[in-house]
């Protein structure tokens, strides 16, 4: 029988099997586990599980579906591969049909069943996902996530299980090997992004900005395992039993088919190359040596007066190219060597000084997501140094399980410091004021660039291809650039012009939350009660939403907040506020308690954090606006109920049982419990301290003094002891019992 005819027969037989349709049906239901049971994406809140809508209703279900479908199709594959042997007809079928051809057809038919199951899953879950994600739903992303997160896990399970059975010819051993293979991915290999075949590492997903970089890294993971498992599958075909011979006798016979050993070598060698030369992460040292990073021997004779960059991002491939022009001043009258920091993924293609090529060396010394490029300068006094560079930017290898921040796509652009242009390493400016830093970049219509700090952007016309030409103006030796579908609001608050940049996808939510009035109220209240923020610019401030999870940062003239601060799930968190506008106020209050004053939690059991003072401040604002009864009902009573429930919790009363739980469940419980302590118990303690120090005015004076205190640069954190000392209280005084 010809291979194609045999393949059609095998497909027909497989799809007449009720087990196949049961496997397809259960696979279609498996993403439901991602809604409640298996939620691998990191929560942005300690108070409750909170991720983006895309993460909650697309990322988690697709990852859960990947594990469920892999297990289901591994069982189906094992049963199908062992069917003829269990029925004791294998000798008859092997005499009639080529075992090699039969093996290929069986794997092909099972793969077609997996594709059918995936199609059913896509169709079945699309209405639900569209309904839950609303305006942030993107059809291409929905399909891409399921086809990269879920489908490959299913196909890999088929390949591995079929290979294991063809080598061992034992059903029980095959199932044990698959179980071990799956558990390795979730345990021993969990810290390596390339080795996780069944549960690819996905830390977060964006509603508002891009997920392209994340998808690229997941697809690269899938490419690695496809090559490796195709190689293993080719090895297993060498072991297919023939002519009644055993494992080695059959292998000696099958090796005569030259394409099999050739396929083994090509696939395994390609897998090795893909693993060794992956382009996503740098090769920085595991040990962070901050002294070596900051204690640099600066060149005393070379200074720069200006930097200009022509940036050329490729939004289709995620690559970035540019030309940086440095106006240098060499005061030595002799040749000098200077160094630049660049992203480890970039390659410097040429360097010219006054339009003459000069020697340069790529040191390939990856460290803290930078590498050094040395450049030899001529003895001339005035030098125009032009550096052409580009490539695929690499992320710091310490972040291998949370990749995706270096986004270069049509949805979002984030390029900071050495990722935007080579950064002066051992030479500085000689004037008192930092020199000008200018740049030019072309972006599609609908993408608005925003510079961190006090930098400005100006639209300078349109190009024939429909893109917009932008001019960027800043100062210093580097810039931080964001670009996306930004909408900006300018609000006069606390005597300054606050420019709030957020994604257009949040426009409805921001309008419902009355973002302008909330911003003004928070800035006015906190400035009046605690003092102005230290990072105000010259009468202005930017507040920028970025594609990030895990907080923000601030500097002169700007502060950034991760999009998790504004997602619809987070704005419904009752521990942060009684409604969306109040939760939004809570997030903005973090500019004072969290960024204006930083907190360091020693452990998950530490009740002291930025959340306590932030929740307390939000409560005071709502009390002032809506009255004491409203504030008590929606804040104090909520805190008290949560704390009462906390101390009645079984695991709080019996912590020895908590230690016996699996790590993932233990972590979920601990995070939930610690969130109650920080969001509810600490505000109650601060409220009690307010009563003990004499009232609200006295507490405001204490907090204002703490907020405006002189910081210790070696330990700039506001500690619980600082708070207690300022209140002249002890921990025992604030005991809630």
Rosetta blueprint (number, residue, H / E / L):
1 X L
2 X L
3 X H
4 X H
5 X H
6 X H
7 X H
8 X H
9 X H
10 X H
11 X H
12 X H
13 X H
14 X H
15 X H
16 X L
17 X L
18 X H
19 X H
20 X H
21 X H
22 X H
23 X H
24 X H
25 X H
26 X H
27 X H
28 X H
29 X H
30 X H
31 X L
32 X L
33 X H
34 X H
35 X H
36 X H
37 X L
38 X L
39 X L
40 X L
41 X L
42 X L
43 X L
44 X L
45 X L
46 X L
47 X L
48 X L
49 X L
50 X L
51 X L
52 X L
53 X H
54 X H
55 X H
56 X H
57 X H
58 X H
59 X H
60 X H
61 X H
62 X H
63 X H
64 X H
65 X H
66 X H
67 X H
68 X H
69 X H
70 X H
71 X H
72 X H
73 X H
74 X H
75 X H
76 X H
77 X H
78 X H
79 X H
80 X H
81 X H
82 X L
83 X H
84 X H
85 X H
86 X H
87 X L
88 X L
89 X L
90 X H
91 X H
92 X H
93 X H
94 X H
95 X H
96 X H
97 X L
98 X L
99 X H
100 X H
101 X H
102 X H
103 X H
104 X H
105 X H
106 X H
107 X H
108 X H
109 X H
110 X H
111 X H
112 X H
113 X H
114 X H
115 X H
116 X H
117 X H
118 X H
119 X H
120 X H
121 X H
122 X H
123 X H
124 X H
125 X H
126 X H
127 X H
128 X H
129 X H
130 X H
131 X H
132 X H
133 X H
134 X H
135 X H
136 X H
137 X L
138 X L
139 X H
140 X H
141 X H
142 X H
143 X H
144 X H
145 X H
146 X H
147 X H
148 X H
149 X H
150 X H
151 X H
152 X H
153 X H
154 X H
155 X H
156 X H
157 X H
158 X H
159 X H
160 X H
161 X H
162 X H
163 X H
164 X H
165 X H
166 X H
167 X H
168 X H
169 X L
170 X L
171 X H
172 X H
173 X H
174 X H
175 X H
176 X H
177 X H
178 X H
179 X H
180 X H
181 X H
182 X H
183 X H
184 X H
185 X H
186 X H
187 X L
188 X L
189 X L
190 X L
191 X L
192 X L
193 X L
194 X L
195 X L
196 X L
197 X L
198 X L
199 X L
200 X L
201 X L
202 X L
203 X L
204 X L
205 X L
206 X L
207 X L
208 X L
209 X L
210 X L
211 X L
212 X H
213 X H
214 X H
215 X H
216 X H
217 X H
218 X H
219 X H
220 X H
221 X H
222 X H
223 X H
224 X H
225 X H
226 X H
227 X H
228 X H
229 X H
230 X H
231 X H
232 X H
233 X H
234 X H
235 X H
236 X H
237 X H
238 X H
239 X L
240 X L
241 X L
242 X L
243 X L
244 X L
245 X L
246 X L
247 X H
248 X H
249 X H
250 X H
251 X H
252 X H
253 X H
254 X H
255 X L
256 X L
257 X L
258 X H
259 X H
260 X H
261 X H
262 X H
263 X H
264 X H
265 X H
266 X H
267 X H
268 X H
269 X H
270 X H
271 X H
272 X H
273 X H
274 X H
275 X H
276 X H
277 X L
278 X L
279 X L
280 X L
281 X E
282 X L
283 X L
284 X L
285 X L
286 X L
287 X L
288 X L
289 X L
290 X H
291 X H
292 X H
293 X H
294 X H
295 X L
296 X L
297 X L
298 X L
299 X L
300 X L
301 X L
302 X E
303 X E
304 X E
305 X E
306 X E
307 X E
308 X E
309 X E
310 X E
311 X E
312 X E
313 X E
314 X E
315 X L
316 X L
317 X L
318 X L
319 X E
320 X E
321 X E
322 X E
323 X E
324 X E
325 X E
326 X E
327 X E
328 X E
329 X E
330 X E
331 X L
332 X L
333 X L
334 X L
335 X L
336 X E
337 X E
338 X E
339 X E
340 X E
341 X E
342 X E
343 X L
344 X L
345 X L
346 X E
347 X E
348 X E
349 X E
350 X E
351 X E
352 X E
353 X E
354 X L
355 X L
356 X E
357 X E
358 X L
359 X L
360 X E
361 X E
362 X E
363 X L
364 X L
365 X L
366 X L
367 X E
368 X L
369 X L
370 X E
371 X E
372 X E
373 X E
374 X E
375 X E
376 X E
377 X E
378 X L
379 X L
380 X L
381 X L
382 X E
383 X E
384 X E
385 X E
386 X E
387 X E
388 X E
389 X E
390 X E
391 X E
392 X L
393 X L
394 X L
395 X E
396 X L
397 X H
398 X H
399 X H
400 X L
401 X L
402 X L
403 X L
404 X L
405 X L
406 X L
407 X L
408 X E
409 X L
410 X L
411 X L
412 X L
413 X E
414 X E
415 X E
416 X E
417 X H
418 X H
419 X H
420 X L
421 X L
422 X L
423 X E
424 X E
425 X L
426 X L
427 X L
428 X E
429 X L
430 X L
431 X L
432 X L
433 X L
434 X L
435 X L
436 X E
437 X E
438 X E
439 X E
440 X E
441 X E
442 X E
443 X E
444 X L
445 X L
446 X L
447 X L
448 X E
449 X E
450 X E
451 X E
452 X L
453 X L
454 X L
455 X L
456 X E
457 X E
458 X E
459 X E
460 X E
461 X E
462 X E
463 X L
464 X L
465 X L
466 X L
467 X L
468 X E
469 X E
470 X E
471 X E
472 X E
473 X E
474 X E
475 X E
476 X L
477 X L
478 X L
479 X L
480 X E
481 X E
482 X E
483 X E
484 X E
485 X L
486 X E
487 X E
488 X E
489 X E
490 X E
491 X E
492 X E
493 X E
494 X L
495 X L
496 X E
497 X E
498 X E
499 X E
500 X E
501 X E
502 X E
503 X E
504 X H
505 X H
506 X H
507 X H
508 X H
509 X H
510 X H
511 X H
512 X H
513 X L
514 X L
515 X H
516 X H
517 X H
518 X H
519 X H
520 X H
521 X H
522 X H
523 X H
524 X H
525 X H
526 X H
527 X H
528 X H
529 X H
530 X L
531 X L
532 X L
533 X L
534 X L
535 X L
536 X L
537 X L
538 X L
539 X L
540 X E
541 X E
542 X E
543 X E
544 X E
545 X E
546 X E
547 X L
548 X L
549 X L
550 X L
551 X L
552 X L
553 X E
554 X E
555 X E
556 X L
557 X L
558 X E
559 X E
560 X E
561 X E
562 X E
563 X H
564 X H
565 X H
566 X L
567 X L
568 X L
569 X L
570 X H
571 X H
572 X H
573 X L
574 X L
575 X L
576 X L
577 X L
578 X L
579 X L
580 X H
581 X H
582 X H
583 X H
584 X H
585 X H
586 X H
587 X H
588 X H
589 X H
590 X L
591 X L
592 X L
593 X E
594 X L
595 X L
596 X L
597 X E
598 X E
599 X L
600 X L
601 X L
602 X L
603 X L
604 X L
605 X L
606 X L
607 X L
608 X L
609 X L
610 X H
611 X H
612 X H
613 X H
614 X H
615 X H
616 X H
617 X H
618 X H
619 X H
620 X H
621 X H
622 X H
623 X H
624 X H
625 X H
626 X H
627 X L
628 X H
629 X H
630 X H
631 X H
632 X H
633 X H
634 X H
635 X H
636 X H
637 X H
638 X H
639 X H
640 X H
641 X H
642 X H
643 X H
644 X H
645 X H
646 X H
647 X H
648 X H
649 X L
650 X H
651 X H
652 X H
653 X H
654 X L
655 X H
656 X H
657 X H
658 X H
659 X L
660 X L
661 X L
662 X L
663 X H
664 X H
665 X H
666 X H
667 X H
668 X H
669 X H
670 X H
671 X H
672 X H
673 X H
674 X H
675 X H
676 X H
677 X H
678 X H
679 X H
680 X H
681 X H
682 X H
683 X H
684 X H
685 X H
686 X H
687 X H
688 X H
689 X H
690 X H
691 X H
692 X H
693 X H
694 X L
695 X L
696 X H
697 X H
698 X H
699 X H
700 X H
701 X H
702 X H
703 X H
704 X H
705 X H
706 X H
707 X H
708 X L
709 X L
710 X L
711 X L
712 X L
713 X L
714 X L
715 X L
716 X L
717 X E
718 X L
719 X L
720 X H
721 X H
722 X H
723 X H
724 X H
725 X H
726 X H
727 X H
728 X L
729 X L
730 X L
731 X L
732 X H
733 X H
734 X H
735 X L
736 X L
737 X L
